[in-house]
Amino acid sequence: MAASKGNSGMIVSFGEMLIDFVPTVSGVSLAEAPGFLNAPGGAPANVAIAITRLGGKSAFIGKLGDDEFGHMLAGILKKNGVTADGIMFDQGARTALAFVTLRADGEREFMFYRNPSADMLLKPDELNLQLIKSAKVFHYGSISLIVEPCRSAHMKAMQVAKDAGALLSYDPNLRLPLWPSPKEAREQIRSIWDKADLIKVSDVELEFLTGSDKIDDASAMSLWHPNLKLLLVTLGENGCKYYTKNFRGQVEGFRVNAVDTTGAGDSFVGALLCKIVDNQNLMEDEDKLREVLKYANACGAITTTKKGAIPALPCDSEVQALLKGSK
């Protein structure tokens, strides 16, 4: 059952929201694309909407340009039931844009327009501290760590949430073209590693962060830190691996006809956070955790069956249908 909004705890998602321009035709380079569709995106915003679609309660904190795209994005959050009290608008910078090529296999390549974009200019004194303190779960990525002043805002928000007793959830969401160098990306992503209670990385991010080409338990456990409650490695269509202090394992994925992988990881994270926000003991009960991860895998799988991230995020009844059909 989806949680009812009345009793579910608040999940606050911090970071960037932007416009993805996606070619109207799959499998072509950006230069060859005959046209583009604009699709709202940005991992933390996708997670916030994934949560409300499933019946949870979420808020987004970030900065948008005081332009048509910025107001459109804020409108999309509100329309999807996401609390927008943490959104700021910047008069001087534009909302970030990304041109995304969809390869024939549904995987993506990115080209970003952010120099600087509004999301990078969020200042610590612009944070809605009351909203952050209301979070039972505080979720973030690493793109907000790349430049100041947003990095300082990120560090402050994380600390305020932690001090108020929130569970800290981290999905690095590696986008190498946005970083000055791979070395800088690795160092900065790892710089806040030990603060998180829950970390989710993809198989590609695991390889990048460890420098190993193995997706095995030893490689994953090299990312473990003593205060971590749950480490997840997503494996695309092969599901995910999970690691806690006391147990570890793998939950199989779902075979679907994938047309666009955009937002699948965010859908997975949203589903997971939705399920654990009011029941954090789930992370200590392997049977219950496996059930939740199966649900999250189903969310991720459904998201790949449609183009774009936000339009593809499922509601609970769609997830239940896939789970039922797979029995």
KOLTOR-731181 format. One record per residue (C-alpha): residue number from 1; residue in three letters; x negated, y negated, z negated. Coordinates in steps of 0.001 Angstrom, whole numbers. Each point is the difference from the previous one (the first is absolute). Layout:
k,r,c1,c2,c3
NUM,ala,X,Y,Z
...
***
This chain:
k,r,c1,c2,c3
1,met,0,0,0
2,ala,-1184,-3531,655
3,ala,-421,-2046,-3139
4,ser,2704,-2567,-564
5,lys,-1324,-3545,-34
6,gly,1495,-701,-3416
7,asn,-2359,2212,-1951
8,ser,-3035,337,2238
9,gly,-3181,-1786,-996
10,met,-1435,-2803,2101
11,ile,-2803,851,2457
12,val,-1941,-3103,1032
13,ser,-1982,239,3235
14,phe,-2803,-2515,562
15,gly,-1787,-996,3212
16,glu,539,-789,3650
17,met,3004,-72,2277
18,leu,-473,-703,3678
19,ile,1422,433,3478
20,asp,-1175,2996,2043
21,phe,263,-465,3758
22,val,511,3467,1453
23,pro,-179,745,3754
24,thr,3330,905,1582
25,val,-1769,2999,1573
26,ser,-1935,2643,-1977
27,gly,-3445,1191,967
28,val,-1297,-3221,1604
29,ser,-2718,-2429,-1045
30,leu,1002,-3489,-1164
31,ala,-1158,-1474,3295
32,glu,2146,2453,1976
33,ala,3165,-500,-2072
34,pro,2845,-1445,2101
35,gly,1586,-1576,-3079
36,phe,134,80,-3796
37,leu,2675,391,-2664
38,asn,-484,-1840,-3281
39,ala,253,2290,-3005
40,pro,-297,-1141,-3625
41,gly,-2796,1804,-1837
42,gly,-2668,-114,-2671
43,ala,-448,3016,-2258
44,pro,1030,-1545,-3359
45,ala,3173,-1448,1559
46,asn,788,3336,1661
47,val,-330,1721,-3385
48,ala,2365,-2524,-1624
49,ile,2655,648,2665
50,ala,-558,3782,-81
51,ile,897,-153,-3708
52,thr,3252,-1946,416
53,arg,1074,2243,2914
54,leu,-209,2935,-2395
55,gly,2038,-1802,-2657
56,gly,-2875,-1344,-2112
57,lys,-745,-3507,-1193
58,ser,-2941,-1939,1463
59,ala,-1499,-3458,381
60,phe,-2649,-1340,2373
61,ile,-2694,-2510,-916
62,gly,-1964,-1674,2773
63,lys,-373,-3090,2144
64,leu,1504,-639,3426
65,gly,-394,-2853,2447
66,asp,2624,-2733,-178
67,asp,903,906,3585
68,glu,2697,1912,1844
69,phe,-1710,3342,-452
70,gly,-579,-612,-3726
71,his,3645,-854,-639
72,met,1080,2952,2136
73,leu,-2113,2353,-2136
74,ala,1352,-1428,-3262
75,gly,3504,465,1427
76,ile,-727,3659,820
77,leu,-1139,664,-3565
78,lys,3128,-1609,-1444
79,lys,2275,1780,2468
80,asn,-1514,3279,-1179
81,gly,654,-805,-3646
82,val,-3600,-815,-941
83,thr,-375,-2706,-2660
84,ala,-1700,-2939,1744
85,asp,-744,-2210,-3033
86,gly,-3742,612,407
87,ile,-272,-1284,3575
88,met,-1838,-3252,680
89,phe,-113,-1906,3300
90,asp,-3159,-1722,1239
91,gln,448,-3277,1898
92,gly,-3404,135,1682
93,ala,-510,3616,1098
94,arg,1933,2333,2245
95,thr,1551,3350,-835
96,ala,-2438,2792,944
97,leu,460,1822,3303
98,ala,-1293,3398,1101
99,phe,89,1503,3469
100,val,311,3757,-331
101,thr,-602,2492,2790
102,leu,1814,3292,-272
103,arg,-2120,2722,1547
104,ala,1740,2866,1787
105,asp,-249,2086,-3210
106,gly,1797,-2650,-2085
107,glu,-3189,-1138,-1805
108,arg,-824,-3705,-110
109,glu,-2731,-2519,730
110,phe,162,-3572,-1334
111,met,-1031,-3480,1080
112,phe,639,-2689,-2642
113,tyr,623,-3757,138
114,arg,-859,-1346,-3479
115,asn,-2434,-2910,-190
116,pro,1168,-724,-2582
117,ser,3576,1193,-247
118,ala,2332,-1026,-2815
119,asp,-299,3298,-1914
120,met,-3738,-642,-501
121,leu,708,-3359,-1691
122,leu,2070,1146,-2987
123,lys,-1524,-1649,-3091
124,pro,-11,1377,-3558
125,asp,2042,-2981,-1264
126,glu,2740,756,2560
127,leu,756,3441,-1443
128,asn,3447,628,-1465
129,leu,-1295,1359,-3322
130,gln,3456,679,-1390
131,leu,764,2286,2936
132,ile,-3350,1792,-358
133,lys,616,542,-3730
134,ser,3389,1568,792
135,ala,-1635,2752,2069
136,lys,56,3587,-1208
137,val,-2205,812,2991
138,phe,-2329,-2490,1706
139,his,-1059,1104,3490
140,tyr,-2718,-1487,2252
141,gly,-2435,648,2827
142,ser,-3494,-1256,830
143,ile,630,-2524,2803
144,ser,711,-2618,-2692
145,leu,-3574,539,-1299
146,ile,-1748,-1132,3200
147,val,-180,-3772,-545
148,glu,563,-2703,-2596
149,pro,2256,-1407,-1340
150,cys,2202,3074,531
151,arg,-2571,2297,-1611
152,ser,150,-1984,-3261
153,ala,3797,-8,143
154,his,-87,3792,461
155,met,-2366,487,-2969
156,lys,2119,-2219,-2243
157,ala,3288,1642,1006
158,met,-1451,3452,-636
159,gln,-1219,-1013,-3464
160,val,3304,-1650,-969
161,ala,1907,3124,1102
162,lys,-2378,2305,-1882
163,asp,211,-2117,-3176
164,ala,3808,129,226
165,gly,-124,3815,77
166,ala,620,680,3706
167,leu,-1240,3101,1784
168,leu,-2527,-1182,2638
169,ser,412,1618,3436
170,tyr,-2691,-427,2682
171,asp,99,895,3686
172,pro,-3172,-1463,1570
173,asn,1615,5,3463
174,leu,-3323,-378,1799
175,arg,12,-2365,2998
176,leu,-3663,-174,1002
177,pro,371,-2810,2617
178,leu,994,-2387,-2835
179,trp,-3194,549,-2021
180,pro,-3375,-1670,677
181,ser,-1646,3461,53
182,pro,727,3635,-936
183,lys,-2435,-355,-2926
184,glu,1905,-3004,-1376
185,ala,3314,1835,455
186,arg,-1266,3035,-1927
187,glu,-1446,-2127,-2829
188,gln,3040,-2236,-428
189,ile,2525,2842,223
190,arg,-1992,1833,-2695
191,ser,-445,-3171,-2118
192,ile,3504,359,-1510
193,trp,131,3806,155
194,asp,-221,619,-3744
195,lys,2949,-2280,-792
196,ala,2638,2124,1768
197,asp,2171,2641,-1688
198,leu,1134,1450,3330
199,ile,-1970,-17,3270
200,lys,1101,1174,3432
201,val,-2482,326,2868
202,ser,402,1490,3460
203,asp,-2343,2716,1276
204,val,-1753,-2636,2179
205,glu,-458,-2321,-3006
206,leu,-1382,2904,-2054
207,glu,-2668,586,2662
208,phe,-796,-3714,162
209,leu,-272,-508,-3778
210,thr,-2030,3141,-718
211,gly,-2153,1,3140
212,ser,822,3708,336
213,asp,1741,1598,2966
214,lys,1612,2593,-2262
215,ile,3600,-314,-1182
216,asp,-473,2350,-2949
217,asp,522,-19,-3759
218,ala,-3641,-860,-783
219,ser,152,-3012,2290
220,ala,3317,-1179,-1478
221,met,-1158,519,-3584
222,ser,-3050,-2182,636
223,leu,2569,-2855,22
224,trp,1423,990,-3389
225,his,-397,-2407,-2931
226,pro,768,701,-3692
227,asn,3087,-2232,-270
228,leu,1632,1342,3163
229,lys,3311,1831,-424
230,leu,571,1090,3594
231,leu,-2139,47,3159
232,leu,1703,778,3299
233,val,-1537,747,3385
234,thr,2490,-137,2873
235,leu,-644,2328,2924
236,gly,2457,-1238,2641
237,glu,2255,2793,1196
238,asn,-1793,2425,-2344
239,gly,1480,-1610,-3108
240,cys,-2151,-1093,-2915
241,lys,-2425,1144,-2667
242,tyr,437,-1035,-3623
243,tyr,-2448,-175,-2901
244,thr,677,-678,-3693
245,lys,-2025,611,-3161
246,asn,1553,3437,-428
247,phe,998,1344,3407
248,arg,-406,-399,3743
249,gly,1569,1369,3160
250,gln,1500,-690,3400
251,val,3587,-611,1134
252,glu,785,847,3613
253,gly,1303,-2627,2387
254,phe,2915,125,2442
255,arg,-255,657,3722
256,val,1787,-2795,1851
257,asn,-257,-1623,3402
258,ala,-2292,-2940,-871
259,val,247,-3039,2271
260,asp,-1649,-2642,-2229
261,thr,-1916,576,-3243
262,thr,336,-3658,-1094
263,gly,1317,-244,-3543
264,ala,-73,3746,-756
265,gly,-2512,-421,-2836
266,asp,1958,-2963,-1398
267,ser,3208,2034,113
268,phe,-1775,2815,-1874
269,val,-1238,-2427,-2675
270,gly,3390,-1707,-338
271,ala,1727,3344,-539
272,leu,-2567,1109,-2563
273,leu,191,-3266,-1986
274,cys,3801,75,151
275,lys,-12,3427,-1646
276,ile,-2618,-654,-2679
277,val,862,-3580,-1068
278,asp,2479,1204,-2621
279,asn,-1642,3354,-624
280,gln,-3780,-318,-143
281,asn,-260,3365,-1774
282,leu,595,1560,3420
283,met,-3722,-397,594
284,glu,-655,2520,-2790
285,asp,2531,2621,1145
286,glu,-1271,1824,3072
287,asp,3320,1514,1109
288,lys,1799,-3339,-205
289,leu,-2896,-1830,1665
290,arg,3,2485,2898
291,glu,3722,-607,476
292,val,-547,-3773,101
293,leu,-2901,360,2447
294,lys,2154,2179,2260
295,tyr,2577,-2814,-26
296,ala,-2733,-2584,738
297,asn,-1362,2177,2851
298,ala,3509,151,1472
299,cys,244,-3814,-149
300,gly,-3326,-353,1769
301,ala,988,2530,2667
302,ile,3336,-1701,777
303,thr,-1794,-3356,341
304,thr,-2135,1376,2856
305,thr,3056,953,2077
306,lys,907,-3624,867
307,lys,-1991,-2975,1274
308,gly,-1060,-2719,-2439
309,ala,-379,268,-3764
310,ile,2955,-1764,-1632
311,pro,2733,1207,2409
312,ala,-1268,3566,-499
313,leu,-29,55,-3830
314,pro,2602,2586,-1087
315,cys,2854,-140,-2481
316,asp,499,2791,-2543
317,ser,2693,1837,2025
318,glu,-2372,337,2997
319,val,-2673,1444,-2284
320,gln,2457,2440,-1597
321,ala,1065,1160,3477
322,leu,-3615,765,989
323,leu,-661,1775,-3324
324,lys,3188,2065,424
325,gly,-833,882,3598
326,ser,-3485,1200,-986
327,lys,1134,2500,-2633
***
